[in-house]
Amino acid sequence: MNEFYRELKKKLTVSEGDVWIETVLSGENAGKKAILSEDAVQREAEDQEGRLFVERVGRIPRLVICGGGHVSAAVTKLGKMLGFYVTVLEDRPKFADYVRSAGADLVICASFQEGLAQVGGDSDTWFIIVTRGHRYDAECLETIVKKQNAYVGMMGSKRRVAIVKEQLENKGISRTCLEKVHTPIGLKIKAETPEEIAVSIMAEIIEIKNSREKSGGYSKELLEKIFEEENEIKEDQKTMTLKKVLATIVSRKGSAPRSVGTKMLIVEDGSIIGTIGGGCVESEVMQKAILMMRRGVPEFQICKVDMTADAAEEEGMVCGGVVEVMLENLA
């Protein structure tokens, strides 16, 4: 892992707010990267140093669920499927075991107040309140609204939600703050079963997450691989470090399959993490990445992949277009 990504790892660990990366794409400083300290929006621009690419770096998204019932278990399963680290808070041992068997990464069996004291917040933490009663809803919401978060949603009838908000407003929590809570939780799809309710909740979270100004994203698996200090391969009792190249789409024209910011990590052993569209796009990018790792140069380059209609059809793709892909040698 190179020095820049060591610094990025530290920043993501200590910061609760958004973290942005700026990369110079052209000119004599091409490949130079910096961590931005202030909020920005993803953009491409021209300045004295050359063309820039700025993107928001999302941490591994965390789902914090208060309550361990049937809806919680269904949300846990969907959350895991979608790449979230899932934490469930439940004060009843039987129900704690239930959500543990559903696949939660962490289950805290304690009072909600004690459990939330062990959970931090940041701009990539998504809170879901699905407890068994408005007393517990109020207890959870009172603590959660004081934490930084990406989302707070609470399940309950209009009457139950109104009671909770009134109680908290009487305790000094502003109405403006309470109105930011998503109630009723989830998209309106006429959900009835726990599984359908879970789909509506996660659909709402996906809609909000993907509408935020950010890149195509660093998945949990991709971040973990980038942040590895070394990949160990035992061969004749020797340890080797596998080289890696990170590919990021920095521009797109036409109907290319993936959006700007989408990433793929190519490892020296031929394995990949993520996808930038498959077919001719990935094939050409992987060939260039493998040459970078073998030769050691260049450390940074931009490659353009032109998917003409004929080429796309030959690859079995219904889309065409042109993408520019940034390749960074992380060795």
N, C-alpha and C positions, 0 to 999 in steps of 0.2 A: 504494500500500500504506500503510495507516494505521500509526500509531506502535506500537500494540499488536502488530501482526503483524511489525513490524520487530524488536521485542524477542523475540517468539516464535522468529523465524528464528535470532537469535543464540543463544537458549537451546538450541534443537535442535542447533545446530552445536557448542557447547562441552560440553554435558552428555552423559554416557554412560547415565545412568539414565532412569527414566520422567519424563515431563513432563506435568503436569496443568493444565487450564484451568478456572477457575471463572467462571461468568457469572450475574449477577443477572437474573432473569426478570421480576420485578415490583417495584412500589414506586417511590419517587422515584429510586432508583439503577438502574433497569432498563436493561440494556445494558452496565453496567459489567463489565469483565473483568479477571481477575488470573491470573498464572501462579503455581501453587502450588509451593512448594519441597519439600514432603514428600509421600510416597506417600499416595494416597487411592483411593477406589473411586468409580466412576461412581454418582451418586446424584441424587436431587432432595430438597430439604429446605426447611424453613421456618426463617428466622432473623429477626433484627431488621431486616435490610435487605430482606427479601422472599424469594421463592422462588428457589432456586439450582439451577443445572445444572452438574455437575462431570464432566469427561470426560478420559480419557487421550488425549494427542495422540501418535499413532504417527509416527515418522519414515518416510521412504520405506524399505520393508523391503529388506534386503540379504541375498542368498544368497551364501555363500562356499563354493565347492566345491573340495576338495583332491583332485586327480586328474582326468585328461582322457580317460578311456576312453569306452566306449559308454554306460554308465549316466550318466556325467557329462554327455554330450551330450544325452541324453534329458531329464535333470533341468533342464538349461539351457533347453531349449525350453519346458518346462512352466513353469518359473520366470518366464520372460519373459512368457508368456501370462497369468500370474497377477499381474503387476505388480511383480515383484521386480527390483532391480538386481543383476545376476549377475556375480560375480567368480570366475574359475577359476584355480587354481594348478596348474601342470604343468611339470615340469622337462625334458620331451622336446619339442623343437621340432615334430616331426611331429604329436604329439598336441595340442600347443598350437594349431596351425593347425586341427586337427579341431574343437575346441570353439569356436574363434573363428568358424568357418563355421557352427556351430550357433546363433550369435547372442549369445554372451556379451558383456556390456558391457565387461568388462575381463579380459584374459588376461595373467597374470604368468608368463612363462617363465623360471623360476629354480628353485633348490632350494626345497623346501617351507619350510625354515627362513628363507631369504631372503624368500620370498614372503609368509609370515605376518608378518614384521617390517614389511611395508608395509601390512598390513591391521589396522585398528582393530576394536574391538568395542563394542557398546552393546546396549540392551534390544530393539533391532529388527534385530539381526544373527543370521542362522541359518547355522550351520556344518554342512557335510556332508563326511564323510571317506569317499572311495571310491577309495583309492589301489590300487596294484598289489601291495602286500605289507605284512606286519605291521610290518616295520622302518619303513616310511614312515608307516603308521598311527600308530605309537608316537611318531614324530617330530612329526607334526601334532598329535596329541591332547595331548601334553605342553605344547605352546605354547598351544593353543586353550583349555584348561581354566583358564588364567590370565587370559583375557580375559573381559570382560563379554559375555554373549550371551543370546539368547532360546531357543536350542536348539543342542544338539550331537548329531549322529547319526553312527554309524560302521557301515559295511557289513563283513560278515565272518562266518565260521563261528563257532560257539561256542568251538571250540578256539583259533582265531585271536584272538578277542576276549579270551579268558581270558589268553593269552600277553601281549598288549599291556597289559592291566590289571595283571598281575603285575609286569611290567617297570616300569611307572610307579609302582606302589605301592612297589617297592623303591627308587625314586628319591625317595621322600618325599611323593608326592601321595596325599592321603587317600582311603581307600576310599569314603567318603561322597561325595566330589567325583566320583569315577569312576563311581559308581552312578547319577549323574544323566545320564550319557551314554546316549542311546537306542540300545541294541543288543539284538537285531538291529534294524536301522534299518527304519522304515516300518511301516504297518499290515499285519496278517496277512490278506492276500487271495490267498495262494498264487501270488504273482507269480513269473514265470519269465524272461521276456524283459527286455532293458534298459528297454524302454518301460513294461512292466508294473511293474517295480521302481521306475521313476521316479514312476509314479502312486501307488504305495504310500507312497513317501517324501513326496511333496508332499501327499498326503492326511493323513498324520500331522502335517505342519507346519501345514496349514490347520486341523485339529482343535485343535491347541494354540493357534495364533494367535487363532482366533475364540472360544476359551473364556476367554481372558484378560480381566480387567476393563478394558474400554476402550470407546470409542465405535464407531459404525459405520465410522469411519475416514476419514482424509485420504489419498486416493490420491496416487500420484506426480504425476499430471497436475494434480490439484486443488491440491496444495501448490505446484507450480511456478507455476501461474497466480496464486495468491494472493500469492506472494512476488515476482512481477514488479514491478519499480519502475514500469514503464509499458508499456502496449500502444501500439505505434506504428502509426498508419494514415496513409499518405501521401495527402494530399488537397490539391491546389493548393499543394504544397510545404510544407504545414503539418503539424505533428505533434499528434495528439489523444491524450488519455488516456481509454481506455474505462472506464466505471464498472462496478462489479461488486457483486452482492449474494450473500451466502452464506446458504443455507437449511439448517437443521439440525433434524431431528425430535427434539423434547425430551420428548415423551410419546406413548404409543400405547395405545389401548383397542380391544378386539375383535381382528378378524383383519386389521388393516391390513397392506399388503404388505411394508413395510420396517421395520427395527428402530430403536429409539431410538439417536440418534447418527449416523444415516445423513445424508449431506450431498450438496448439489447447488449448484454455482456458476452463477449466471445473469449473463451478460455483456451489456452495453448493446447490442451488435450482434445480439442474439438467440440467440447460441450458448450452450450449456450444457455443463457438465462434471459427470458423475455423474448419478444418478437417485434420487429419493425415492419412487418407486413408479409413475410414469407416470399416464396417464389423468387423472381429475378432480383428483387430488391435485396433480400438477405443473402442470396448467393454471391452477388457482386461485392457486397460489403464484407462478407466473411472472408472472401479471397484476399481483399486488401488488408484486412485485419491480421490474417495469418502471416502475410508477407511482412507487415510491420513488426510482428513478434519475432519472426525468424531473423530479420535483418537488423532489428534494433532501431531502425529509422524508417520514416520520420516518426517523431514522438507525437505529432499532431498533424492532421490533414482533414480537408473537406472534400468529400467525393459527391458527385452528382450522378443520380441514377435516373435515366430517362426511360420511362415505361410507355413507349408508344403503343398505340392500339394493337398493332400486329404482335409486338413483343408480349404484351399482356395476355393476348388471346392464346399465344403459343404456350404461355406458362399456366394457362387455365384460369386466369384472373379476369374478372369482369371490369376491373378499373384500370385507368391509365394515369398519366400525370408525370410530374417530375418532382423528385425529392432531393434535398441536400442533406447529407449525413456527416456529422462531426465524429471523427475517430480520435480517441485519446488512448495512448499507450500508458497503462497504469503501472507497468513494471518498475 
